[in-house]
Amino acid sequence: MSPFLGYESRSDKVLGPATSFAYGGTCDIGVRYIFSNGIGVYVGWRGQACNGIDLWFSQGPLFNLPVALGGK
């Protein structure tokens, strides 16, 4: 889990400009496996929520294939 604190700014011709202090968090759930040759596989799910000018929530799958630099 990772917290988020920041500043959000909107420049919209219809809704007008707006600024806000934004806060929220990110949470990842996943499984990682590292093979003996230094190559790894990571699969999981990420959810993010942020409250600034508007409240929003996003989620989706994660996939990563890291390779160790310099070998094992």
N, C-alpha and C positions, 0 to 999 in steps of 0.2 A: 504494500500500500504506500502511496506517495501523496502528500498534501500539495495543494496548489494555492498560492496567494499571488495576486497581481492586480493589474489595472486593465480595464477594458474600455475601448473607445469605439463609438459608432458614428459614421458619417453617412446619413441616409437622406435623400432628397424628399422622400415621402414622410417618414417618421421624424425627421429632424436629427440633429446631433445629440449624442448622449455620452456620458462617461460614468464609470462606476468602479468601485473596489470589487474585485472578483475573488472568489474563494471556492474551493472544491477539492476533489481528490480523484485518484486513479487507483484501481485495484486490479491486479493480474492474478489469475489462477492458471497454472500450467504444469507440464511435465517436461523435464529435460533428460536426454540420454546422451552420453559422450562415448563414442566408440574408441577403441584402442589406438586408432590412427590419428586421433585429435579432432576428428569431425564430430560435430554434435547436432542434435535435432531438438527443437523446442516447439511444442504445440500448446495452445492454451486459449484463454478467453480474457478480454479486457473490458472493464466498465469504467466510464468516466462521468462524473457529475460536476457541474459548475454553476454557481449562482453569481451573476453580475448584473448586467442590464436585464437579462432574461435568465430564467432557470432552464438548463438543458441537461440531457442525459444521452450518452451514446454508449454503444457496446458492439463488440464484434470479435471474430476469431483472430488469433495470432499464430504465425508460423515463422520460424527462424531456422536457418541452417548455418551456424557459425563454424569457421575453420580456424584452428590455432595457427598463429604465425610462427614460423620456425620449427614446425613439426610437433612431436609429442611433448 
